[in-house]
């Protein structure tokens, strides 16, 4: 089943593993603001991939803001903040020699 189909399927019609995948996808489509410019984007926009192309772990996927082009890191905070359970952190800029 494609990720986009999984999002539209009723929860009670899914086996336990698919319910977990659905929950993760619902969290990842929540928009959070870029800490650099304030532009709101979801994980898939930041990763520049289609929802159906994503197979891996969110933390392993390189991301960036579509507005200011800063590199972003998907982070799940220790304490839940009510924003989908995750947030963007800036990837440190390496100083030039």
C-alpha positions, 0 to 999 in steps of 0.5 A: 500500500502506498503511503498516500493511500495509507493516510486515507485508509480508516484506522480500524481497517488496518493491521497494527504495523500499518496503524503505526506507519499511518501515525508516523506519516500523519506526524510527518505531514504536520508543518513546522516552522524553519528556525531560520526564516519562519517558513512552515513546511512539512517533512516531505517538503523539506526532504523534497520527496513525494510522500509515496517515495519515502521508505526510510527513517525521517532522521536519516533523510537530508532536508532543507528549507524551501524558502531560505535554503538552509539545511535542516535536521528533523528532530524528535524532542525529548518532551512532546510539544504538541506540534506533531511530535517533531521540530526542525533544527538548523544544521550548523554552517561550517566556517570557511577557511 
